[in-house]
């Protein structure tokens, strides 16, 4: 499970970019991957960047649910610091 500790980075799933494009039809998952493609983020900073981009609040359960889904499919991975 992804939480507010550590950082998150983009990785390709086993199927590669073409499989990713079909699965990333969710705007939130897609936007998370766009931001993660550019750099590694701490979860809360990533959530704040999305809120700034959307100009509205992103509910924590929706945000962390999207991160968990991306993690379970192998699109992102969590790196624990320390």
Buried (B, 14 or more C-beta within 10 A) or exposed (E): EBEEEBBBEBEEBEEEEEBBEEBBEEEBBBBBBEBBEEEEBBBEBBBEBBEEEEEEEBEEEEBBBBBBBBBEBBBBBBEEEE
